[in-house]
């Protein structure tokens, strides 16, 4: 169902041909009645937001033109759908700041802040991801400045209270408007809202409280991890500005392909080529598995694409006990070329088994025999 454009003219109570003076007069009248400082009723506060939004739209020539064409410039996204009085309305805060002060002071913010997380890729072979391992990593991250200890000031000095905001991190000013004198609050431009200034920055970190450095870290990989998994190392990431607490380091596992084994969760799959005669007579074959070489018993009469499962020869479970299985897929190889003696022996075998042969004659000749004649 299509969205209905907001009637901004109706909200302000003005005609569609109202000029700027009429818009301002209507808004000033309604604002004085509905402002939260005058009318604490929640319904009045919501009405005040709507009135302010309407004035912001109609006082902007471009937005007003959109309204006159039947659209709504404050609908969120193409085609509308959002409320013009919700979080997406950026002009409401600006107009309220200009007319009514912009809220209460929040005080200075800390110079010390949390550091960022870091991500590192690690390539492991199948045996390492299956049974676990310990790796030594060398990485370059932000660490606390050893010269200033994270304070950011040169030796023998310390951050001083900002003279502009007196340590509050914000400054206030009084402005005149058609509603009278209003007080606005904004972040201090000199200290950036921190409340203190580093007059003499540390020469090593330039006042940031941290420097880049290489360090070595021992990482323990648990048994059973899979490709794409991430291991979280708490507090091993980037140190924050001002020597703040470090973020976390995430080690992303990338498993390298194995020469003969294919992993599927905690199970492993292998393909083994088997001569036709061995499949018929049965045999014992050797296979390189995760735990080393294992013997595989092939029963007589094994058919093509048969699967032999070796229990608990797969990857250990990451959570819990036990292991997956190893599934060996048998690929029976049929010879493509035979010499005269081999062909003679196969024909003799077929005769003993009473099987039809290509080139045979008589009333029992099969398809190949009939085609040959």
C-alpha positions as CSV (number, residue, x, y, z in Angstrom):
1,X,0.0,0.0,0.0
2,X,1.6,3.3,-1.0
3,X,2.6,5.8,1.7
4,X,0.5,9.0,2.2
5,X,2.5,12.2,2.1
6,X,2.4,14.3,5.4
7,X,0.3,17.4,5.3
8,X,2.9,19.9,6.5
9,X,0.8,22.9,5.6
10,X,-2.0,21.5,7.8
11,X,0.4,20.8,10.7
12,X,1.4,24.5,10.8
13,X,-2.1,25.7,10.0
14,X,-1.1,27.8,7.0
15,X,-2.3,28.1,3.4
16,X,-0.2,26.5,0.6
17,X,0.6,30.0,-0.6
18,X,2.0,31.2,2.7
19,X,5.3,33.2,2.5
20,X,8.3,32.9,4.8
21,X,7.0,35.5,7.3
22,X,3.7,33.7,7.6
23,X,5.5,30.3,8.1
24,X,7.7,31.8,10.8
25,X,4.8,33.5,12.6
26,X,2.7,30.3,12.6
27,X,5.7,28.2,13.9
28,X,6.6,30.7,16.6
29,X,3.0,30.7,17.9
30,X,2.8,26.9,18.0
31,X,6.3,26.5,19.4
32,X,5.6,28.8,22.4
33,X,2.5,26.7,23.2
34,X,4.0,23.2,22.7
35,X,7.7,23.6,23.8
36,X,8.7,21.0,26.5
37,X,9.8,23.8,28.8
38,X,6.2,25.2,28.7
39,X,4.1,22.1,28.2
40,X,5.4,18.9,29.7
41,X,2.6,16.8,28.3
42,X,4.0,13.9,26.2
43,X,1.4,14.5,23.5
44,X,2.4,18.1,23.3
45,X,6.1,17.1,23.0
46,X,5.2,14.8,20.1
47,X,3.1,17.6,18.5
48,X,6.1,20.0,19.0
49,X,8.3,17.6,17.0
50,X,5.8,17.5,14.2
51,X,5.4,21.3,14.1
52,X,9.2,21.7,14.0
53,X,9.6,19.2,11.2
54,X,6.9,20.9,9.2
55,X,8.6,24.3,9.6
56,X,12.0,22.8,8.6
57,X,10.5,21.4,5.4
58,X,8.4,24.4,4.3
59,X,11.2,26.9,5.0
60,X,13.5,25.0,2.7
61,X,12.6,25.9,-1.0
62,X,13.8,22.5,-2.4
63,X,11.9,20.5,0.2
64,X,8.8,22.7,-0.1
65,X,8.8,22.1,-3.9
66,X,8.8,18.3,-3.3
67,X,5.7,18.8,-1.0
68,X,4.0,20.9,-3.6
69,X,4.5,18.1,-6.2
70,X,2.8,15.6,-3.9
71,X,5.9,14.0,-2.4
72,X,7.3,13.8,1.1
73,X,11.0,14.9,1.4
74,X,11.4,13.2,4.9
75,X,10.2,9.8,4.0
76,X,13.0,7.3,4.6
77,X,14.3,5.7,1.4
78,X,13.0,5.7,-2.1
79,X,9.2,5.6,-2.1
80,X,8.9,6.5,1.6
81,X,7.9,4.3,4.4
82,X,9.5,5.9,7.5
83,X,8.2,8.5,9.9
84,X,9.4,12.0,9.3
85,X,9.5,12.6,13.0
86,X,11.8,9.6,14.0
87,X,15.5,9.1,14.1
88,X,15.9,9.8,10.4
89,X,15.0,13.4,10.8
90,X,18.2,15.4,10.9
91,X,16.8,18.9,10.7
92,X,14.7,18.6,13.8
93,X,17.8,18.7,16.1
94,X,19.3,21.6,14.2
95,X,16.1,23.7,14.5
96,X,15.6,22.9,18.2
97,X,19.3,23.8,18.8
98,X,18.8,27.1,17.1
99,X,15.6,28.0,18.9
100,X,15.8,26.3,22.3
101,X,19.4,25.5,23.2
102,X,20.2,22.0,22.1
103,X,20.1,20.0,25.3
104,X,22.1,19.7,28.5
105,X,25.9,19.5,28.8
106,X,27.3,16.0,29.1
107,X,30.7,16.9,30.4
108,X,34.1,16.0,29.1
109,X,34.8,12.7,27.4
110,X,37.8,10.6,28.4
111,X,41.1,10.8,26.5
112,X,41.5,7.1,27.1
113,X,39.5,4.9,24.7
114,X,39.0,1.3,23.8
115,X,41.3,-0.1,21.1
116,X,40.2,-1.7,17.9
117,X,40.0,-5.4,17.2
118,X,42.5,-7.0,14.8
119,X,42.1,-10.0,12.3
120,X,44.8,-12.3,11.2
121,X,44.7,-15.2,8.8
122,X,46.5,-18.4,9.6
123,X,47.1,-21.3,7.1
124,X,47.1,-24.8,8.6
125,X,47.3,-28.3,7.1
126,X,44.7,-31.0,7.8
127,X,46.7,-32.7,10.6
128,X,47.1,-29.3,12.5
129,X,43.4,-28.5,12.3
130,X,42.5,-32.1,13.3
131,X,44.8,-32.6,16.3
132,X,45.6,-29.0,17.2
133,X,48.9,-27.2,17.3
134,X,50.7,-24.2,18.8
135,X,52.0,-21.5,16.5
136,X,54.2,-18.5,17.1
137,X,52.9,-15.4,15.4
138,X,54.8,-12.1,14.7
139,X,52.4,-9.2,14.2
140,X,52.5,-5.4,14.2
141,X,50.0,-3.6,16.3
142,X,49.6,-0.5,18.4
143,X,51.1,-0.8,21.9
144,X,51.3,1.6,24.8
145,X,54.0,4.2,24.3
146,X,57.0,3.3,26.5
147,X,58.1,6.9,26.8
148,X,55.0,8.6,28.2
149,X,53.2,5.5,29.4
150,X,50.1,6.4,27.3
151,X,49.6,9.9,28.7
152,X,50.7,11.5,25.5
153,X,52.7,14.3,27.1
154,X,56.4,14.8,26.9
155,X,58.7,13.9,29.8
156,X,58.2,16.2,32.8
157,X,54.9,17.6,31.6
158,X,51.2,16.6,31.9
159,X,48.0,17.5,30.1
160,X,46.5,20.8,31.3
161,X,42.9,21.9,31.8
162,X,41.5,23.5,28.6
163,X,41.3,27.3,29.1
164,X,38.4,27.6,26.6
165,X,35.9,25.2,28.3
166,X,37.5,25.1,31.8
167,X,37.6,21.4,31.6
168,X,34.0,20.8,30.8
169,X,34.6,19.7,27.2
170,X,31.7,21.9,26.0
171,X,31.1,25.6,25.6
172,X,27.8,27.5,25.8
173,X,26.7,30.6,24.0
174,X,23.6,32.8,24.1
175,X,21.9,33.7,20.8
176,X,19.0,35.9,19.9
177,X,16.0,34.5,17.9
178,X,12.4,35.4,17.3
179,X,11.6,33.4,20.4
180,X,14.0,35.4,22.5
181,X,17.4,34.6,23.9
182,X,18.4,31.0,23.9
183,X,21.5,29.1,25.1
184,X,23.2,26.6,22.9
185,X,25.8,24.0,23.9
186,X,28.5,22.6,21.6
187,X,31.7,20.6,21.8
188,X,34.8,22.6,22.6
189,X,36.8,23.1,19.5
190,X,40.1,23.5,21.3
191,X,40.2,20.3,23.3
192,X,37.8,18.3,21.1
193,X,35.5,17.6,24.1
194,X,38.2,16.0,26.3
195,X,38.5,19.0,28.7
196,X,42.3,18.9,28.8
197,X,45.0,19.9,26.3
198,X,48.5,18.3,25.8
199,X,50.6,21.4,25.4
200,X,53.9,19.5,24.9
201,X,53.2,16.2,23.1
202,X,55.4,13.2,23.5
203,X,58.0,13.0,20.8
204,X,57.7,9.3,20.5
205,X,53.9,9.0,20.0
206,X,53.0,12.6,19.0
207,X,50.5,12.8,21.9
208,X,48.5,9.7,20.9
209,X,49.8,7.6,23.8
210,X,50.5,4.6,21.6
211,X,53.1,3.5,19.0
212,X,53.3,0.8,16.4
213,X,55.5,-2.2,17.3
214,X,56.2,-5.8,16.3
215,X,55.6,-8.5,18.9
216,X,55.5,-12.2,19.0
217,X,52.5,-14.1,20.3
218,X,51.9,-17.8,21.0
219,X,48.6,-19.0,19.6
220,X,47.1,-22.4,20.7
221,X,44.9,-24.0,18.0
222,X,42.4,-26.5,19.5
223,X,41.9,-29.9,18.0
224,X,38.9,-30.1,15.6
225,X,38.8,-26.5,14.2
226,X,37.4,-26.1,10.7
227,X,38.2,-23.9,7.8
228,X,36.9,-20.3,8.3
229,X,36.6,-20.6,12.1
230,X,37.9,-17.7,14.2
231,X,39.8,-18.0,17.4
232,X,39.4,-15.0,19.8
233,X,42.3,-13.8,21.8
234,X,41.0,-11.4,24.4
235,X,43.0,-8.2,24.8
236,X,45.6,-9.0,22.1
237,X,44.4,-6.5,19.6
238,X,45.2,-2.8,19.2
239,X,45.8,-0.6,22.2
240,X,43.4,2.3,22.3
241,X,44.2,6.0,22.1
242,X,45.6,7.4,25.3
243,X,46.9,4.0,26.2
244,X,43.4,2.6,26.5
245,X,42.6,-1.1,26.9
246,X,43.4,-3.2,23.9
247,X,40.8,-4.8,21.6
248,X,40.7,-8.4,20.7
249,X,42.7,-10.4,18.2
250,X,40.8,-12.8,15.9
251,X,42.8,-15.6,14.2
252,X,40.9,-16.9,11.2
253,X,41.8,-20.5,10.3
254,X,42.3,-21.5,6.6
255,X,42.8,-25.2,6.1
256,X,45.1,-26.2,3.2
257,X,43.9,-29.0,0.9
258,X,45.2,-32.5,1.6
259,X,46.8,-34.7,-1.0
260,X,44.5,-37.6,-0.6
261,X,41.9,-36.8,2.1
262,X,38.8,-34.6,1.8
263,X,37.2,-33.2,4.9
264,X,33.4,-33.1,5.4
265,X,32.8,-31.8,8.9
266,X,34.5,-34.3,11.2
267,X,34.4,-37.1,8.6
268,X,37.1,-37.7,6.0
269,X,36.8,-39.2,2.5
270,X,39.4,-40.9,0.4
271,X,39.3,-42.5,-3.1
272,X,41.4,-45.6,-3.7
273,X,41.9,-47.3,-7.1
274,X,41.5,-51.1,-7.1
275,X,42.4,-53.5,-9.9
276,X,39.5,-55.6,-11.2
277,X,41.2,-58.8,-10.2
278,X,41.8,-57.6,-6.6
279,X,38.1,-56.6,-6.4
280,X,37.1,-60.0,-7.5
281,X,39.5,-62.0,-5.4
282,X,39.8,-59.7,-2.4
283,X,43.0,-58.2,-1.1
284,X,44.6,-56.0,1.6
285,X,45.7,-52.5,0.7
286,X,47.5,-49.7,2.6
287,X,46.2,-46.1,2.9
288,X,47.8,-43.0,4.4
289,X,45.3,-41.7,7.0
290,X,45.6,-38.9,9.6
291,X,47.1,-41.3,12.2
292,X,49.6,-42.8,9.7
293,X,49.4,-45.8,7.4
294,X,46.4,-48.1,7.9
295,X,45.5,-51.5,6.3
296,X,42.3,-51.8,4.4
297,X,40.7,-55.3,4.0
298,X,38.9,-55.6,0.7
299,X,36.5,-58.5,0.6
300,X,36.2,-60.8,-2.4
301,X,33.6,-59.7,-4.9
302,X,33.8,-56.0,-4.0
303,X,31.7,-54.0,-6.5
304,X,32.6,-50.6,-8.1
305,X,31.9,-47.5,-6.0
306,X,31.8,-49.6,-2.8
307,X,32.6,-47.7,0.4
308,X,34.6,-49.0,3.3
309,X,34.2,-47.1,6.5
310,X,36.9,-47.0,9.2
311,X,35.3,-45.9,12.4
312,X,36.9,-43.2,14.6
313,X,39.6,-42.5,12.0
314,X,38.3,-39.0,11.1
315,X,38.8,-35.6,12.8
316,X,38.4,-35.3,16.6
317,X,35.2,-33.5,17.6
318,X,35.9,-29.8,18.5
319,X,33.4,-30.0,21.4
320,X,33.1,-33.3,23.2
321,X,34.9,-36.6,22.8
322,X,35.3,-39.0,20.0
323,X,36.2,-38.6,16.3
324,X,34.6,-38.7,13.0
325,X,34.9,-41.6,10.5
326,X,37.1,-42.3,7.4
327,X,35.1,-43.3,4.3
328,X,37.2,-45.0,1.6
329,X,35.5,-45.0,-1.8
330,X,36.8,-47.9,-4.0
331,X,37.3,-47.1,-7.7
332,X,37.5,-50.5,-9.5
333,X,39.8,-50.3,-12.5
334,X,38.8,-52.2,-15.7
335,X,41.7,-52.8,-18.1
336,X,41.4,-50.9,-21.4
337,X,43.9,-53.1,-23.3
338,X,44.5,-56.8,-23.2
339,X,47.2,-58.9,-24.9
340,X,46.3,-62.2,-26.6
341,X,47.1,-64.3,-23.5
342,X,45.1,-62.1,-21.2
343,X,42.1,-62.1,-23.5
344,X,42.3,-65.8,-23.8
345,X,42.3,-66.2,-20.1
346,X,39.3,-63.9,-19.7
347,X,37.4,-65.7,-22.3
348,X,38.1,-69.0,-20.6
349,X,36.9,-67.5,-17.3
350,X,33.7,-66.3,-18.9
351,X,33.2,-69.8,-20.4
352,X,33.6,-71.4,-17.0
353,X,31.2,-69.0,-15.5
354,X,28.7,-69.5,-18.3
355,X,28.7,-65.8,-19.2
356,X,28.0,-64.5,-22.7
357,X,31.1,-63.3,-24.6
358,X,31.5,-60.9,-27.5
359,X,32.1,-63.0,-30.7
360,X,30.5,-66.2,-29.4
361,X,28.3,-68.2,-31.8
362,X,25.3,-70.6,-31.5
363,X,21.8,-70.2,-30.3
364,X,22.9,-68.7,-27.0
365,X,25.0,-66.0,-28.7
366,X,24.4,-62.6,-27.1
367,X,24.0,-59.1,-28.5
368,X,27.7,-58.7,-29.3
369,X,27.8,-62.0,-31.1
370,X,24.8,-61.2,-33.2
371,X,26.2,-57.8,-34.1
372,X,29.5,-59.4,-35.1
373,X,27.8,-61.9,-37.4
